[in-house]
């Protein structure tokens, strides 16, 4: 089964939490903070949304930062995804 976002929606997958600090300290799973960085899995086609033309600025494989509580979380075939509107993406990580 595949997710196919409509209009200006984007399917994101959260990147893995860091297991070590920069200083080399290994973190327990309880101490690992989930990062706010996501990978774009698939982006919708864009088009006219609310009467305005929307051009998609992100594509599959991009690393992005999205709001902590934005979007809708879904679980599909054991994987967790977040579906957001492109406007909910705050930045692209380069």
Phi, psi and omega in degrees: 000138180240152173263131178234102182290149179258154176051237186261025180271153183227136176264125183242152172232129183290138178288161182290149177287149178292134179266345180227148173280170178297334178278356177098004180282129179278130182264142173285163181298330179290331182271348182284125179267134179291130180287160178268011181264132182238158171255135177285121178273312177203144179244147178291176184280350185081216179108203182271120179233123182054038177080004181238142178287127180245122176258129181287127182261347181245158179219167180305136180097342178294146172261129184226163174247127179235159178302146185301320185248018181273156175085182180242128180270134178227151177242126183223120180052043176082356179253144178259133180232159174237130178252122182230163170279152180304326181295340179279350177277125186273326183197158172257131180272123181252000000 
